[in-house]
Amino acid sequence: MESIDLLEQYILEHTSPEGELRHEIYRAAHLHLLRARMLSGHLQGNLLRMLCRLAKAQRVLEIGTFTGYAAHCLAEGLGEDGEVHSLESDDEMEDFIRSYIARAPYGHKMKLHIGDAMELLPSLVQQYRFDLVYIDANKRQYPDYYRMIIDHLPLGALILADNTLWDGKVIQLLNPSDAQTRGILEFNDLIQSDPRVDNLILPMRDGLSLIQKISH
């Protein structure tokens, strides 16, 4: 265990720093919020930023904001005219999220939408052409999110889905009452069987799926 911790520390020491504002969000989440482990963190955040840059994304959709940490990472990776549209169902998080958006030099690129993603998505996917989508919300609804967005994405669009290994529960005997694990299993199977996409799961943190639309 100690060698794993030391290796992770080495990786962090040889990865571009996360920046003061992102580090402050990370600390504030761990000091004041329950389930702070849901936050993407330094390594995954940097990967999100890099993928956003590599994809040359102009319009990003994030389903599940929590603290806004990942949205900051994605906004950092956008060009000057880019936008991140981030959806959060918990209205009690709004003040926390907006306080850090207001302080970010790229805050004008971040558009926060408070409400149920299932109600917000239909109009957003009709209104905007999203190049990149990051899914990190209600695990029960991952398959629904995917079905709602996939037909509206252009060729080459990238979907990133967090927690797709779900603490290893994806390879354990399913508890019939565990709707979250069932949602992740259904999502993973749905992606694997969809010929329109190229996909892989990175064993980073709790599993990060990279899914690219390659055909209509």
trRosetta pair geometry for C-beta under 8 A, 3 or more apart (Angstrom, degrees):
i j d omega theta_ij theta_ji phi_ij phi_ji
1 4 5.7 -55 -155 33 34 112
1 5 6.5 34 149 -18 66 105
2 5 5.6 -54 -151 36 35 112
2 6 6.3 34 152 -19 67 106
3 6 5.6 -52 -146 38 33 112
3 7 6.3 36 153 -21 65 105
4 7 5.7 -54 -148 36 30 111
4 8 6.4 32 153 -19 64 104
5 8 5.7 -53 -148 36 31 111
5 9 6.4 33 151 -20 64 105
6 9 5.5 -52 -149 36 32 114
6 10 6.4 37 150 -22 64 103
7 10 5.5 -49 -149 33 34 114
7 11 6.5 38 150 -21 64 102
8 11 5.5 -50 -151 33 34 114
8 12 6.5 35 152 -18 65 104
9 12 5.7 -53 -149 36 33 112
9 13 6.3 31 153 -19 65 108
10 13 5.7 -58 -148 38 30 111
10 14 6.4 3 159 4 65 112
11 14 6.3 -77 -148 51 26 92
11 15 6.1 28 154 -29 67 117
11 43 6.8 18 131 -99 121 129
12 15 5.6 -60 -139 31 30 115
12 42 6.2 53 -129 102 101 147
12 43 7.0 -87 -91 -60 77 100
15 42 7.0 116 100 146 136 109
15 43 6.3 -52 -160 -105 174 75
15 46 6.0 174 172 36 116 171
16 46 6.0 150 61 -134 97 133
18 22 4.4 -116 153 94 101 130
18 23 5.5 128 85 -58 114 82
18 26 7.4 40 117 -20 157 140
18 42 4.5 -99 -59 -121 130 86
18 45 6.1 53 -130 84 109 138
18 46 6.9 -104 -96 -56 75 98
19 22 4.7 77 69 18 94 107
19 23 6.7 -166 89 -10 44 91
19 76 7.7 -172 -8 -100 155 149
20 23 5.7 -61 -147 39 28 111
20 24 6.3 31 155 -23 66 106
21 24 5.6 -52 -149 33 32 114
21 25 6.6 35 151 -20 64 101
21 72 6.9 -151 112 -159 112 148
21 100 6.6 132 180 -162 105 99
21 103 6.3 179 -126 110 125 112
21 104 6.0 138 155 -96 165 80
22 25 5.6 -49 -151 32 35 112
22 26 6.5 39 150 -21 65 104
22 42 7.7 118 132 -100 125 66
22 45 6.5 139 -165 157 141 160
22 69 6.3 90 -148 -148 84 85
22 72 5.6 -178 -91 108 93 142
22 73 7.1 73 -114 -67 137 81
23 26 5.5 -51 -150 34 35 116
23 27 6.4 33 153 -17 66 105
24 27 5.8 -53 -146 38 32 109
24 28 6.1 32 156 -19 66 108
24 100 7.6 175 94 -117 108 114
25 28 5.8 -57 -144 39 28 110
25 29 6.3 32 156 -23 63 106
25 39 7.7 173 131 -147 97 139
25 67 5.5 133 178 147 107 127
25 68 6.8 -110 -144 75 144 88
25 69 5.0 170 121 -90 136 89
25 72 6.9 173 -2 1 161 153
25 100 5.5 49 -87 -122 110 160
26 29 6.0 -57 -152 32 25 112
26 30 6.7 14 156 -9 61 109
26 39 6.3 161 -118 134 69 151
26 41 6.8 83 -120 -115 122 57
26 42 7.4 4 -84 -49 157 82
26 69 6.6 81 -70 -115 72 137
27 30 6.0 -64 -150 41 31 104
27 31 6.1 23 156 -15 68 113
28 31 5.8 -61 -142 42 29 108
28 32 5.7 -22 176 21 68 118
28 33 7.6 55 130 -8 69 105
28 67 7.6 145 86 -148 102 131
28 96 7.6 173 133 -156 130 108
29 32 7.0 -80 -127 53 16 80
29 33 4.8 -42 -157 36 61 127
29 36 4.4 135 140 -135 93 100
29 39 5.1 86 122 -48 167 147
29 66 8.0 43 -126 147 133 107
29 67 4.9 -55 -84 -79 124 152
29 69 7.3 -44 -33 -44 148 129
30 33 7.5 -29 -57 48 16 84
30 36 4.4 131 -91 163 55 165
33 36 5.2 122 81 -78 96 86
33 67 7.0 -135 -2 -78 167 109
33 96 7.8 73 -71 -142 125 167
35 38 4.9 29 148 -15 98 116
36 39 5.8 -22 179 0 63 115
38 66 5.5 -162 116 -121 120 156
38 136 7.9 134 177 164 92 112
39 66 6.4 -156 -87 119 66 140
39 67 5.6 0 -103 20 110 131
39 69 5.0 60 -159 21 100 153
39 70 7.9 -171 -161 -32 60 87
40 44 4.4 -127 179 94 91 117
40 45 4.8 121 109 -65 120 80
40 48 6.7 -14 -180 -14 158 139
40 69 5.4 -163 33 105 96 115
40 70 4.4 104 -20 -75 143 97
40 73 6.8 -85 85 2 150 148
40 136 7.5 -54 -72 -121 99 170
40 162 7.3 -105 -103 -107 90 148
41 44 5.5 69 64 31 84 100
41 45 6.0 -151 92 -15 32 103
41 69 7.6 42 -40 142 26 148
41 205 7.2 146 41 -85 132 140
42 45 5.8 -65 -141 37 15 113
42 46 6.4 13 163 -17 59 107
43 46 6.0 -57 -152 34 27 108
43 47 6.6 26 151 -17 63 105
43 204 7.0 -148 122 -164 118 117
43 205 7.7 164 78 -44 115 105
44 47 5.4 -52 -150 35 38 114
44 48 6.4 43 151 -22 67 101
44 70 7.8 -38 120 -103 103 100
44 162 7.8 67 -177 -115 146 115
44 204 6.0 141 -90 142 96 126
44 205 5.8 -30 -54 -10 134 136
44 208 6.6 169 -134 -65 112 146
45 48 5.7 -50 -150 32 33 113
45 49 6.6 33 151 -17 64 104
45 69 6.3 -78 -97 152 128 98
45 70 6.4 -136 -110 -105 81 57
45 72 7.7 -1 -156 79 122 92
45 73 4.0 -151 -168 -83 82 144
46 49 5.5 -51 -149 36 35 114
46 50 6.3 33 154 -18 67 106
46 73 7.0 -110 -64 -145 25 122
47 50 5.7 -56 -145 39 32 109
47 51 6.2 31 157 -18 67 107
47 204 7.1 2 -2 179 166 173
47 208 7.5 95 106 110 147 170
48 51 5.9 -55 -144 38 27 109
48 52 6.3 32 155 -22 62 107
48 70 5.8 162 -78 -155 180 86
48 73 4.4 73 81 119 118 129
48 74 5.6 -63 151 -69 113 76
48 77 7.1 -144 127 -10 65 144
48 134 6.7 29 -137 -103 120 144
48 160 6.9 174 -113 104 87 171
49 52 5.7 -57 -152 34 28 114
49 53 6.6 25 152 -16 63 106
49 73 4.6 -105 -52 180 92 83
49 74 6.8 -138 -89 -83 55 27
49 76 4.9 -22 -126 83 120 111
49 77 4.1 176 -160 -55 58 111
50 53 5.7 -55 -151 37 34 110
50 54 6.1 32 153 -18 68 107
50 77 6.8 -117 -40 -110 14 130
51 54 5.6 -52 -140 39 33 111
51 55 6.0 27 159 -14 66 110
51 77 7.3 13 65 -169 51 166
51 132 7.3 137 126 -136 100 140
51 158 6.6 -147 167 132 113 159
51 160 6.8 101 108 -65 160 137
51 210 7.7 -142 -128 -119 144 115
52 55 6.0 -60 -144 42 25 106
52 57 5.0 -74 -157 33 72 124
52 60 6.5 -18 -126 -82 116 141
52 73 7.7 154 0 132 137 76
52 74 5.2 146 -74 -145 151 65
52 76 7.8 113 69 75 142 64
52 77 3.0 104 81 107 120 140
52 78 6.2 -57 158 -59 126 63
52 132 6.0 -134 -112 47 74 173
53 56 7.3 22 178 -73 36 45
53 77 4.5 -112 -42 -159 78 95
55 131 5.9 152 145 145 117 113
55 132 5.4 110 97 -68 159 119
55 156 7.8 151 -151 152 91 94
55 158 5.2 -101 -101 6 146 134
56 79 7.5 24 -161 -30 69 119
56 131 7.5 -87 92 168 60 158
57 60 5.3 64 146 -67 139 93
57 74 7.9 -44 82 -169 144 95
57 77 7.2 44 46 116 109 107
57 78 6.5 -69 89 -105 88 81
57 82 6.5 79 111 -137 73 133
57 131 3.9 -176 -130 88 78 124
57 132 4.1 -40 -106 -3 149 120
57 158 7.6 -89 -73 39 120 110
58 78 7.2 100 -128 -151 32 99
58 79 6.5 -28 -105 41 75 112
58 81 6.6 -9 -149 98 103 92
58 82 4.9 -137 -149 -106 45 82
58 83 7.5 26 155 23 61 71
58 131 5.8 91 32 -6 67 135
59 82 6.9 -155 -65 -152 35 74
59 83 5.7 2 -119 60 67 91
59 85 7.3 8 -173 -2 86 107
59 128 5.1 -168 -177 174 149 116
59 129 5.9 116 42 80 145 56
59 130 4.8 -109 112 -108 102 50
59 131 5.7 119 54 4 69 84
59 132 7.9 170 92 33 48 71
60 74 5.0 -169 138 168 166 131
60 75 8.0 -136 48 -71 140 53
60 78 6.8 -113 -8 -78 123 120
60 82 7.1 40 -5 174 99 111
60 83 7.0 -160 33 100 74 50
60 84 4.5 -21 73 -111 112 72
60 85 7.0 176 89 25 56 65
60 130 6.6 85 -127 -152 17 95
60 131 7.0 -47 -76 59 60 82
60 132 4.7 -19 -115 74 85 100
60 133 7.4 168 -164 -86 60 33
60 134 7.0 18 179 -2 106 102
61 84 7.9 169 -83 -160 17 58
61 85 5.3 -19 -110 68 65 99
61 87 7.7 13 -174 -9 84 108
61 124 6.7 119 -119 142 124 132
61 125 7.8 4 -83 -82 162 78
61 128 7.4 151 -66 91 107 132
61 130 4.5 -26 -13 -125 111 151
61 132 7.4 -178 30 96 65 52
61 133 4.6 -11 67 -115 102 80
61 134 7.3 -176 94 28 54 63
61 149 7.3 -165 84 -128 154 139
62 65 6.3 90 116 -87 121 68
62 70 6.4 157 -140 105 139 111
62 71 5.4 -123 24 -88 166 89
62 74 6.5 -169 -61 17 124 160
62 84 6.0 22 -9 -179 115 102
62 85 7.0 -180 26 88 72 47
62 86 4.2 -7 64 -113 116 78
62 87 6.7 -172 94 21 64 70
62 133 7.7 171 -82 -161 32 52
62 134 4.7 -9 -114 64 76 105
62 136 7.3 -23 -170 32 88 99
63 87 5.3 -8 -123 54 52 119
63 117 5.1 65 -150 -134 102 147
63 121 7.6 9 -102 -84 119 114
63 133 7.1 21 -8 -178 103 97
63 134 7.1 -169 26 92 67 55
63 135 4.9 -1 56 -119 116 64
63 136 6.9 150 83 35 67 50
63 137 4.7 -80 138 -11 87 129
63 145 5.6 130 140 -141 175 140
64 87 6.9 2 -29 82 31 82
64 88 7.0 78 -148 -102 27 62
64 89 8.0 -22 -104 1 63 94
64 117 7.5 -32 -49 -58 67 143
64 135 6.9 69 16 -172 118 43
64 136 4.2 -137 84 88 132 64
64 137 3.0 -160 -61 -71 113 76
64 138 7.5 -174 -83 -9 118 53
65 68 5.4 5 177 -79 102 61
65 70 7.8 -153 -145 54 45 97
65 71 5.9 -3 -136 -30 88 132
65 86 4.5 86 -92 159 109 116
65 87 6.6 -170 -31 79 98 29
65 88 3.7 -57 31 -67 117 111
65 93 7.0 167 91 115 108 137
65 97 5.9 25 142 -115 135 145
65 112 6.8 39 -98 -132 163 95
66 69 7.2 -31 88 19 106 93
66 70 7.8 67 45 13 107 105
66 88 7.1 -166 -30 -119 25 113
66 93 6.8 -113 -164 -155 28 160
66 136 7.4 -61 -10 118 117 115
67 93 7.3 -114 -90 -164 38 121
67 96 6.5 -73 -135 134 67 121
67 97 6.7 172 -178 -91 31 76
67 100 7.7 34 163 21 84 152
68 71 4.7 -58 -160 44 66 120
68 72 6.0 75 140 -30 84 94
68 86 6.9 89 -120 135 77 166
68 96 7.7 -175 3 118 114 83
68 97 4.2 131 -42 -140 126 86
68 100 5.7 167 82 72 138 125
68 101 6.5 -102 -167 -54 156 91
68 110 7.5 54 -159 -169 116 146
68 112 7.7 -42 -101 -94 117 119
69 72 5.9 -55 -158 28 31 112
69 73 6.8 29 148 -17 64 103
70 73 5.4 -50 -152 33 40 114
70 74 6.3 38 151 -17 69 104
70 134 6.3 -158 150 138 132 154
70 136 6.6 94 18 30 167 154
71 74 5.7 -53 -146 39 33 111
71 75 6.2 36 153 -21 65 106
71 84 5.2 150 -158 133 86 145
71 86 4.4 -20 -101 -77 137 150
71 97 8.0 43 42 -157 145 109
71 110 5.7 87 153 -134 118 116
72 75 5.7 -55 -146 37 29 112
72 76 6.5 37 153 -25 63 103
72 100 7.1 -58 -70 138 130 120
72 104 6.2 -149 -126 -106 100 148
72 106 7.8 122 -150 69 65 115
72 110 7.6 -14 -86 -83 53 143
73 76 5.7 -52 -155 28 30 115
73 77 6.9 21 151 -14 61 108
74 77 5.8 -63 -156 37 35 109
74 78 6.9 43 148 -35 66 102
74 84 4.9 114 103 -103 119 136
74 132 7.4 -169 -147 104 118 133
74 134 6.5 -125 -73 -10 142 145
75 78 5.6 -47 -153 15 39 118
75 82 7.6 172 -139 103 55 111
75 84 5.0 -90 -71 -3 84 134
75 104 7.0 59 100 148 148 148
75 106 4.6 152 146 122 113 128
75 107 7.8 44 168 -89 161 27
75 109 4.7 144 -146 89 103 122
75 110 5.3 -41 -81 -65 145 97
76 106 6.3 178 -83 21 50 162
78 82 3.0 -136 -176 81 120 147
78 83 7.3 151 -160 -12 162 16
78 84 6.8 -137 -37 -42 144 92
78 106 7.3 136 55 -170 106 133
78 109 5.6 165 74 -173 145 151
79 82 4.9 115 52 -24 66 108
82 109 5.7 29 92 -148 74 125
83 109 5.4 -156 -110 -167 45 68
83 110 7.7 169 -159 -80 65 19
83 111 5.8 17 -176 -5 112 117
83 128 8.0 -104 79 -137 126 143
84 109 6.0 60 9 135 85 90
84 110 5.2 -13 63 -112 105 64
84 111 6.7 178 86 28 51 73
85 111 4.8 -23 -106 75 66 112
85 113 6.4 24 -179 -11 89 119
85 124 6.2 172 135 -152 152 129
85 128 6.7 159 -9 27 149 167
85 130 7.8 -94 37 -96 117 115
86 97 8.0 -156 105 -171 136 139
86 110 6.6 -9 4 -165 122 88
86 111 6.9 155 19 79 72 54
86 112 5.5 -28 70 -109 98 60
86 113 6.8 173 84 24 44 77
87 113 4.9 -26 -102 74 69 105
87 115 7.2 -65 -156 62 93 70
87 117 4.8 100 134 -99 146 89
87 120 5.5 171 -124 81 127 149
87 121 7.6 -23 -72 -66 166 77
87 124 7.9 -103 -64 -27 123 165
87 137 7.3 -22 93 -77 103 144
88 91 7.9 138 113 -79 98 38
88 93 5.8 -104 166 76 142 125
88 94 7.2 170 88 -80 133 69
88 97 6.6 -164 -8 -43 165 162
88 112 6.8 -18 15 -164 114 97
88 113 7.4 150 23 80 65 54
88 114 5.8 -29 73 -110 87 64
89 114 7.7 117 -123 -167 16 59
89 115 6.7 -25 -115 131 57 18
89 116 5.6 48 -118 -97 106 47
89 117 6.6 -70 -59 -19 104 82
89 137 7.3 99 -7 -156 114 118
89 138 7.6 25 1 -37 152 112
90 93 4.6 64 98 -1 106 110
91 94 5.4 -11 -166 -22 57 119
91 114 5.2 76 -103 -177 81 131
93 96 5.3 -63 -164 46 61 115
93 97 5.6 58 142 -25 88 108
94 97 5.9 -61 -146 39 29 108
94 98 6.0 18 164 -13 68 112
94 112 7.2 133 -137 144 81 142
94 114 5.5 -12 -89 -87 120 140
95 98 6.1 -59 -138 42 27 105
95 99 6.2 35 160 -31 63 106
96 99 6.1 -56 -153 25 24 113
96 100 7.3 7 158 -5 58 105
97 100 6.6 -74 -165 40 31 99
97 101 6.4 29 148 -20 70 111
97 112 5.9 129 125 -117 133 148
98 101 5.3 -53 -142 37 39 115
98 102 6.1 45 158 -27 69 103
98 112 6.5 -106 -79 23 84 159
99 102 6.0 -52 -154 29 27 114
99 103 7.1 14 152 -10 58 109
100 103 5.8 -59 -149 39 39 107
100 104 6.5 48 152 -36 68 103
101 104 5.8 -54 -150 20 33 116
101 107 4.6 116 170 -142 66 103
101 110 4.9 -132 -135 86 114 138
101 112 6.8 -110 -48 -31 162 123
102 107 6.0 102 -101 -153 14 162
103 107 7.1 126 55 -58 28 138
104 107 4.0 133 67 -58 90 87
104 110 7.0 55 66 0 143 137
106 109 5.0 -27 169 22 87 120
106 110 7.1 88 120 -25 80 99
107 110 5.6 -61 -156 30 47 113
113 120 5.4 126 143 -154 136 149
113 124 7.4 -94 -28 -76 172 134
115 119 5.9 -86 148 75 116 116
115 120 5.1 130 85 -53 114 117
116 119 4.4 68 77 12 101 108
116 120 6.7 168 84 -9 49 91
117 120 5.6 -64 -135 45 33 105
117 121 5.6 44 167 -39 71 106
117 137 5.8 67 -19 140 153 174
117 138 7.5 -161 30 18 127 107
117 141 7.2 146 72 114 121 146
117 145 6.6 -8 134 -100 135 105
118 121 6.4 -33 -129 17 21 115
118 141 6.7 -100 -62 -157 111 147
118 144 6.5 -10 -104 136 107 136
118 148 7.6 -168 -130 -57 61 161
119 122 7.6 -55 -173 17 29 102
120 123 6.8 -76 -171 45 44 97
120 124 5.9 31 150 -19 81 121
121 124 5.7 -70 -141 42 32 109
121 125 5.9 20 172 -14 74 110
121 145 7.1 -164 -92 -132 158 69
121 148 4.9 50 131 139 143 142
121 149 6.8 -88 -166 -66 122 89
122 125 6.6 -64 -146 38 21 100
122 126 6.6 15 158 -13 59 113
122 148 6.9 -88 -73 -163 64 116
123 126 5.7 -63 -150 41 33 111
123 127 5.9 26 157 -19 69 115
124 127 5.8 -62 -141 40 29 107
124 128 6.0 -25 178 26 68 109
125 128 7.1 -69 -118 58 23 75
125 130 7.1 -60 -117 3 71 119
125 148 6.8 176 -7 147 155 85
125 149 5.6 -154 -100 -118 140 67
125 152 4.0 94 172 87 112 170
126 152 7.2 -91 -70 -127 43 140
129 154 6.1 37 -174 -28 106 117
130 133 5.7 65 137 -64 138 90
130 149 7.4 -39 56 -162 139 115
130 152 7.5 54 30 115 99 103
130 153 6.3 -55 75 -110 89 84
130 157 6.6 73 106 -143 73 132
131 154 7.1 -26 -103 46 62 113
131 156 7.7 -24 -151 107 84 93
131 157 5.5 -149 -158 -118 37 80
131 158 7.2 20 147 25 67 83
132 157 6.7 -164 -73 -164 36 76
132 158 4.9 -5 -115 66 80 95
132 159 7.7 168 -160 -83 50 32
132 160 7.2 14 -176 -2 95 103
133 149 5.9 87 -102 160 168 158
133 153 7.1 -86 -15 -93 125 131
133 157 7.2 39 -4 163 96 113
133 158 7.4 -171 30 98 63 53
133 159 4.7 -12 65 -115 103 75
133 160 7.1 -175 93 29 53 65
134 159 7.9 169 -81 -162 29 51
134 160 4.7 -12 -112 68 72 106
134 161 7.9 172 -161 -80 45 34
134 162 7.4 35 -179 -23 88 102
135 142 6.3 101 154 -129 140 84
135 145 5.6 133 -124 117 128 152
135 146 7.6 -27 -68 -65 162 78
135 159 6.8 16 -8 -177 111 96
135 160 7.0 -177 24 92 70 53
135 161 4.4 -9 63 -112 113 76
135 162 6.8 -159 93 18 61 73
136 161 7.6 165 -66 -156 61 45
136 162 4.1 24 -101 33 99 129
136 163 6.9 113 -133 1 76 107
137 141 6.9 -37 102 67 107 112
137 142 8.0 165 65 -78 78 68
137 145 7.2 130 51 -68 120 149
138 141 4.4 44 91 21 110 109
138 142 7.7 -148 97 -40 60 65
138 183 7.7 -65 138 159 74 171
139 142 5.8 -12 -158 -26 45 113
139 163 6.4 -86 -94 108 115 135
139 166 7.0 92 -144 -104 149 123
139 180 4.1 60 78 -158 129 84
139 181 7.6 21 136 -56 138 26
139 183 4.7 138 138 81 71 129
139 184 5.3 -25 -172 -51 112 92
140 179 4.8 12 -106 140 114 106
140 180 5.7 -67 -55 -94 77 52
140 182 7.6 26 -122 72 71 90
140 183 4.1 -154 -123 -58 28 148
141 144 4.5 -52 -166 44 79 119
141 145 5.8 87 132 -29 88 92
141 183 6.6 -13 -5 -149 25 140
142 145 5.7 -51 -146 32 31 112
142 146 6.5 31 157 -19 64 106
142 161 6.6 77 -149 -154 119 131
142 183 5.2 121 24 156 100 101
142 184 6.3 66 23 -94 153 48
142 186 7.5 148 76 77 101 90
142 187 3.8 -28 116 -76 124 145
143 146 5.7 -56 -151 35 33 113
143 147 6.4 29 156 -17 67 107
143 183 6.5 -136 -2 -158 95 73
143 186 4.8 -44 -52 118 138 113
143 187 5.0 -137 -63 -81 71 71
143 190 5.4 132 -123 -21 97 158
144 147 5.9 -56 -145 38 31 108
144 148 6.3 29 157 -20 65 110
145 148 5.9 -66 -152 37 28 110
145 149 6.4 1 162 -3 66 115
146 149 6.5 -75 -146 43 25 95
146 150 5.8 28 170 -39 69 113
146 159 7.4 74 -119 -173 87 161
146 187 6.4 142 -16 -138 140 90
146 190 6.2 131 88 115 154 139
146 191 7.2 -110 -139 -70 156 86
147 150 6.6 -40 -124 15 23 111
147 190 8.0 -77 -56 -174 90 147
149 152 5.8 -83 -163 47 47 106
149 153 6.1 48 152 -39 85 106
149 159 7.5 132 102 -101 133 125
150 153 6.0 -54 -152 17 33 113
150 159 7.8 -36 -95 -49 80 149
150 194 7.5 -88 -152 -164 158 154
150 196 7.0 104 173 92 121 142
150 197 7.7 -79 -140 -51 120 123
150 213 7.0 158 -157 -96 79 122
153 157 3.8 -119 177 57 114 159
153 159 7.5 -75 -87 -53 168 103
153 213 5.1 154 105 -14 122 158
154 157 5.3 120 60 -40 64 108
154 213 7.4 148 98 82 34 136
155 213 5.9 -129 -127 113 39 99
155 214 6.9 50 -154 -149 88 22
155 215 7.1 25 -116 -94 106 23
155 216 7.1 -66 -70 -50 98 82
156 212 6.8 -22 -154 -172 33 104
156 213 6.7 -34 23 72 18 83
156 214 7.7 70 -72 -99 43 49
157 212 7.2 164 84 -151 41 60
157 213 4.8 18 53 26 87 120
158 210 6.9 -30 -162 -162 104 82
158 211 7.1 133 -163 76 54 53
158 212 5.3 -25 -102 -99 69 78
158 213 7.9 -131 -70 9 28 78
159 197 7.6 -36 31 -134 119 140
159 209 7.6 -9 112 110 89 100
159 210 7.9 141 80 -164 56 35
159 211 4.1 -24 66 71 101 108
159 212 7.5 -171 22 -77 72 30
159 213 7.5 77 -12 -35 102 90
160 208 6.4 -9 -169 -177 96 98
160 209 6.9 156 -157 81 43 61
160 210 6.2 -10 -105 -103 74 59
160 211 7.4 -174 -75 25 29 80
161 164 5.4 74 109 -56 105 120
161 187 6.9 -163 176 156 159 137
161 191 7.9 -134 19 -63 149 150
161 208 7.2 158 78 -160 47 50
161 209 4.2 -4 55 53 99 112
161 211 6.8 30 -3 -2 107 122
162 205 7.9 -12 -156 85 97 127
162 206 6.9 57 171 74 82 104
162 207 7.5 124 -173 89 43 64
162 208 5.8 -17 -109 -108 59 77
162 209 8.0 -132 -58 22 19 77
163 166 5.5 61 166 -81 85 67
163 184 6.9 -98 123 -106 89 130
163 206 4.6 -3 -113 113 60 125
163 207 6.1 47 -177 64 14 93
164 170 7.5 31 156 -60 56 151
164 184 6.1 168 -137 -161 50 104
164 187 7.0 -114 -123 99 98 121
164 188 5.9 128 -170 -80 105 104
164 201 5.5 -128 97 -126 127 115
164 206 7.8 130 31 125 42 77
164 207 4.1 -120 65 129 67 121
164 208 6.9 124 21 -107 106 10
164 209 4.4 54 -10 -31 162 109
165 168 6.4 7 157 -69 96 40
165 170 5.7 -103 -152 12 45 129
165 201 6.8 124 -57 172 93 133
165 203 6.9 57 -50 -124 155 67
165 206 5.6 -159 59 170 92 53
165 207 2.9 151 -5 -43 91 133
166 169 4.7 -64 114 45 105 103
166 170 5.5 113 45 -39 106 91
166 180 7.2 167 -144 133 133 97
166 181 5.8 152 139 -112 153 74
166 184 4.7 155 -40 61 142 176
166 206 6.6 63 -79 173 22 107
166 207 6.9 -42 -14 33 51 135
167 206 6.4 -22 -52 -136 56 106
168 171 6.2 -56 -176 41 71 97
168 172 6.5 72 131 -28 81 110
169 172 5.1 -63 -145 35 48 117
169 174 7.9 84 166 -104 94 64
169 178 7.3 -128 178 157 142 152
169 181 4.5 -92 130 -116 132 126
169 184 7.6 90 82 62 107 141
170 181 7.1 -165 -77 -159 53 92
170 184 6.2 -97 -84 118 103 119
170 185 6.0 162 -132 -86 80 81
170 188 6.7 54 -142 0 135 161
170 207 7.8 45 -3 -44 143 169
174 178 6.4 -140 -169 57 74 118
174 181 6.1 -174 -130 113 88 126
174 182 6.5 86 -161 -80 131 81
174 185 7.0 -40 -92 -26 133 160
175 178 4.1 85 69 -15 99 113
175 181 7.2 87 41 43 84 140
178 181 4.3 13 134 27 120 113
178 182 6.2 143 99 -20 72 90
179 182 5.4 -57 -145 41 35 116
179 183 6.2 42 154 -26 67 103
180 183 5.7 -51 -152 31 30 114
180 184 6.7 28 152 -15 63 103
181 184 5.7 -53 -149 37 36 110
181 185 6.2 37 153 -19 68 106
182 185 5.7 -53 -145 37 31 112
182 186 6.3 31 155 -18 64 107
183 186 5.8 -55 -146 37 28 109
183 187 6.2 31 154 -21 64 107
184 187 5.6 -54 -147 36 31 114
184 188 6.3 30 156 -18 66 106
185 188 5.9 -54 -146 36 28 109
185 189 6.3 23 157 -13 63 110
186 189 5.9 -60 -148 42 29 109
186 190 6.0 35 152 -26 65 109
187 190 5.5 -55 -146 34 28 115
187 191 6.4 26 157 -17 64 105
188 191 6.0 -54 -149 36 29 109
188 192 6.3 28 154 -18 64 111
188 201 7.5 2 -129 -67 111 135
188 209 7.4 -158 -107 -82 79 144
189 192 5.6 -56 -143 39 31 113
189 193 6.2 16 162 -9 66 113
190 193 6.3 -70 -147 43 23 100
190 194 6.3 29 155 -35 63 111
191 194 5.8 -56 -146 21 30 115
191 197 6.4 -66 -159 82 77 142
191 199 5.1 114 158 -102 114 172
191 209 6.6 19 146 -178 177 147
191 211 5.7 -93 -147 -106 125 134
192 199 6.9 -111 -86 70 51 138
194 197 5.1 32 100 23 112 104
195 215 7.0 -29 127 60 83 127
196 213 6.0 -12 147 -145 96 78
196 214 6.7 170 172 53 46 66
196 215 5.0 -123 -133 72 64 76
196 216 6.7 -3 -131 -165 118 7
197 211 5.0 1 -180 -174 137 93
197 212 6.2 149 -157 74 78 39
197 213 5.6 -46 -97 -97 82 47
197 214 6.3 130 -126 11 26 87
198 211 7.4 159 78 -154 45 47
198 212 4.9 -13 56 59 94 97
198 214 5.1 61 -17 -27 101 134
199 209 6.3 -4 -166 -173 106 101
199 210 6.7 166 -147 88 56 55
199 211 4.5 -1 -104 -106 99 76
199 212 7.4 -173 -74 21 54 62
200 209 7.3 173 91 -148 35 61
200 210 5.5 -2 58 54 81 97
201 207 5.5 -15 -174 -161 112 99
201 208 7.2 145 -161 73 60 36
201 209 5.1 -32 -101 -94 73 73
201 210 7.9 178 -91 18 25 69
202 207 7.2 147 75 -154 54 45
202 208 4.6 -17 58 64 106 91
202 209 7.6 -171 16 -82 73 22
202 210 6.5 57 -20 -14 106 105
203 207 6.6 -24 -118 -97 43 65
204 207 7.3 122 55 -106 56 13
204 208 4.9 -18 58 9 109 116
205 208 7.0 62 47 -36 98 101
